[in-house]
């Protein structure tokens, strides 16, 4: 039996479908917009229609399952995902989507299976690691939750970052720094580890350590985010000269559109701080 229901154009209040019923990209965006607005039940026909027309089968099934879950149709959402995995194979995203549904059923074993398969496909899957940590924290407490993350850290820079943040908040700065250093070395071309470590250190008030870590590990492949964190840290420390040196390394990088205004603001403040010091 097909897990999809009637996908004829609806006549009800879900007005988005009138314009976008035959365009999978627009229909997907409309489904997400309806979810954000708390209109999951109205979005269900569109989510089912998306399964029929979207060449990106994974995107469609994840959207469909998300809508079903928002409608409290948990068993049907789980069935949709399992059928897709059996027919097309799983991915980190589809396996992870099963974890909260297994938790809703109260099956710790199926939660573990879903998370393990998600992390087998992508050891750094952020949702699987963060949700898995919080699940273990709720079910078994902080020690078991940290151990769960540690068991996955050999293959995952993100797991090391999570452990480092836990150590930092627990007051062990050196162990945290060691974990951050290892995470950065394990993925030397990835932007994520250094950006995450710098952000955490800065948020916890360790500006000098943040700036030094970025200086040790930054290369162009890390992107602008770690440098921005280091510049902000240097400005807070009253070190405009160091901030200017870090700012110079941003030149020549391709800045994503969403960071253009951020970089312009940082540049203005570095220039002002340097001018105030006569630099």
C-alpha positions in Angstrom: 0.0 0.0 0.0 1.3 3.4 -1.0 2.0 5.7 1.9 0.8 8.7 0.0 -2.8 9.8 -0.1 -4.8 11.9 -2.5 -2.6 14.6 -4.2 -5.2 16.4 -6.3 -5.0 20.1 -6.1 -6.8 21.1 -2.8 -9.7 23.5 -2.7 -9.2 24.3 1.0 -7.4 27.2 2.7 -3.8 26.2 1.7 -3.6 29.0 -0.8 0.1 28.5 -1.7 -0.6 25.4 -3.8 -2.6 27.4 -6.4 0.6 29.0 -7.7 3.2 26.4 -7.1 1.5 23.0 -7.5 3.7 21.9 -10.5 7.0 23.4 -9.4 8.9 21.2 -6.9 11.2 23.9 -5.7 8.4 26.4 -5.0 6.2 23.7 -3.6 9.0 22.6 -1.2 9.5 26.2 0.0 5.7 26.6 0.5 5.6 23.4 2.6 8.4 24.7 4.8 6.7 28.1 5.0 3.4 26.5 6.1 5.2 24.5 8.8 6.8 27.7 10.1 3.4 29.3 10.3 1.9 26.3 12.2 -0.2 25.1 9.3 1.0 21.6 9.0 -2.4 20.0 8.4 -3.1 22.4 5.5 0.4 21.6 4.1 -0.1 17.8 4.0 -1.6 17.7 0.5 1.3 19.8 -0.8 3.8 17.5 0.9 2.2 14.5 -0.7 2.2 16.2 -4.1 5.9 16.9 -3.6 6.5 13.2 -3.4 5.0 12.8 -6.8 6.8 15.5 -8.7 10.2 16.1 -7.0 13.3 14.6 -8.6 15.0 15.0 -5.3 13.3 12.0 -3.6 15.1 12.5 -0.3 14.1 16.1 0.0 10.5 15.2 -0.7 10.3 12.3 1.8 12.0 14.4 4.5 9.5 17.2 4.0 6.6 14.7 3.9 7.7 13.0 7.1 8.3 16.4 8.8 4.7 17.5 8.0 3.3 14.2 9.2 5.3 14.5 12.5 3.9 18.0 12.9 0.4 16.6 12.4 1.2 14.0 15.2 1.0 11.2 12.7 4.1 9.7 14.0 3.6 6.1 12.9 2.8 7.2 9.4 5.9 9.5 9.3 8.1 6.6 10.4 6.5 4.3 7.8 7.2 6.9 5.1 10.9 7.1 6.0 11.4 3.3 6.4 9.8 2.6 3.0 12.1 5.2 1.4 15.2 3.8 3.0 14.3 0.2 1.9 13.6 1.3 -1.6 16.4 3.8 -2.2 18.9 3.3 0.7 19.4 5.5 3.7 21.4 8.7 4.2 22.5 10.6 7.3 19.4 12.8 7.1 16.8 10.1 6.5 18.2 7.9 9.3 18.4 10.8 11.7 14.8 11.7 10.9 13.8 8.3 12.4 15.5 9.0 15.8 12.9 11.3 17.3 10.1 9.1 16.0 11.7 6.1 17.7 12.0 8.1 20.8 8.3 9.0 20.6 7.6 5.2 20.6 9.8 4.7 23.6 12.3 2.4 21.7 15.8 3.1 22.9 17.1 0.4 20.7 15.6 1.9 17.5 16.9 5.4 18.6 20.4 3.9 18.9 20.0 2.2 15.5 18.9 5.4 13.7 21.6 7.5 15.2 24.4 4.9 14.6 23.3 4.6 10.9 23.1 8.4 10.5 26.6 8.8 11.9 27.9 5.9 9.8 26.9 7.9 6.7 28.2 11.2 8.2 30.3 11.1 11.4 30.0 14.9 11.7 26.2 15.1 11.2 25.4 18.0 13.5 21.8 17.1 14.3 22.5 13.4 15.0 25.4 14.3 17.4 23.6 17.2 19.2 20.2 15.5 19.4 21.9 12.2 20.5 23.8 13.9 23.2 20.7 15.6 24.5 18.7 12.4 24.3 21.4 10.5 26.4 21.5 13.4 28.8 17.8 13.3 29.4 17.7 9.5 29.6 20.9 8.6 31.4 22.5 11.8 32.7 25.6 13.9 31.9 28.3 11.2 32.3 26.6 8.7 30.0 25.8 11.5 27.5 29.5 12.6 27.4 30.6 9.0 27.0 28.2 8.5 24.1 29.8 11.5 22.3 33.3 10.3 23.2 32.7 6.9 21.7 32.1 8.7 18.3 34.9 11.2 18.5 37.6 9.1 16.8 36.0 9.6 13.5 34.3 13.0 14.1 35.8 16.4 14.6 32.4 17.7 15.6 32.2 15.2 18.5 35.6 16.5 19.7 34.2 20.0 19.6 31.2 19.0 21.7 33.5 17.3 24.2 35.7 20.4 24.3 32.8 22.6 25.0 31.7 20.3 27.8 35.2 20.4 29.3 35.4 24.2 29.0 32.1 24.7 30.8 33.3 22.2 33.4 36.4 24.4 34.0 39.1 22.3 32.4 40.4 24.8 29.8 43.5 22.8 28.9 41.6 19.6 28.1 39.1 21.6 26.1 41.9 23.3 24.1 43.6 19.9 23.4 40.3 18.6 22.0 39.8 21.7 19.9 43.4 21.4 18.6 42.8 17.8 17.7 39.6 18.6 16.0 41.3 21.2 13.8 44.2 19.0 12.9 41.9 16.1 12.0 40.2 18.1 9.4 42.8 20.6 8.1 40.8 21.8 5.1 37.4 22.0 6.8 36.1 25.4 7.9 33.8 23.9 10.6 36.2 22.9 13.4 38.2 26.1 13.7 35.1 28.3 13.4 33.2 26.2 16.0 36.1 26.2 18.5 36.8 29.9 18.1 33.1 30.7 18.6 32.9 28.6 21.8 36.1 30.0 23.3 35.0 33.6 22.6 31.5 32.9 24.0 33.1 31.6 27.2 35.3 34.6 27.6 38.6 33.0 26.5 39.5 35.7 23.9 43.3 35.3 24.1 43.1 31.5 23.6 40.6 32.0 20.8 42.8 34.4 18.9 45.9 32.2 19.4 44.1 29.1 18.2 42.9 30.8 15.0 46.4 32.1 14.3 47.8 28.6 14.6 45.3 26.8 12.4 43.9 29.3 10.0 44.4 28.8 6.2 42.4 30.2 3.4 40.3 27.0 3.2 39.0 27.7 6.7 37.1 30.7 5.4 36.3 34.0 7.0 34.4 33.0 10.1 37.4 32.0 12.3 39.2 35.2 11.4 36.2 37.3 12.3 36.1 35.6 15.7 39.8 36.3 16.2 39.4 39.9 15.1 36.6 40.4 17.6 38.6 38.8 20.3 41.6 41.0 19.6 39.5 44.1 19.7 38.0 43.1 23.0 41.5 42.5 24.3 42.6 46.0 23.2 44.9 44.7 20.5 44.0 46.6 17.3 47.4 45.8 15.7 46.8 42.1 15.9 43.2 42.6 14.8 44.5 44.5 11.7 46.9 41.7 10.9 44.0 39.2 11.0 41.8 41.6 8.9 44.6 41.7 6.3 44.2 37.9 5.9 40.6 38.4 4.9 41.7 40.3 1.8 41.5 38.0 -1.2 39.0 35.7 0.3 35.6 35.3 -1.3 33.2 36.6 1.3 29.7 35.0 1.3 26.9 37.5 0.7 25.5 37.0 4.2 28.9 38.1 5.7 29.6 41.1 3.6 28.0 43.6 6.0 29.6 41.8 9.0 33.1 42.1 7.4 32.5 45.8 6.5 31.5 46.5 10.1 34.6 44.7 11.5 36.8 46.6 9.1 35.4 49.9 10.2 35.9 49.1 13.9 39.4 47.8 13.3 40.4 51.0 11.4 38.8 53.2 14.1 40.7 51.3 16.9 44.0 51.6 15.0 43.5 55.3 14.4 42.8 55.8 18.1 46.1 54.2 18.9 47.9 56.0 16.1 48.6 52.8 14.2 
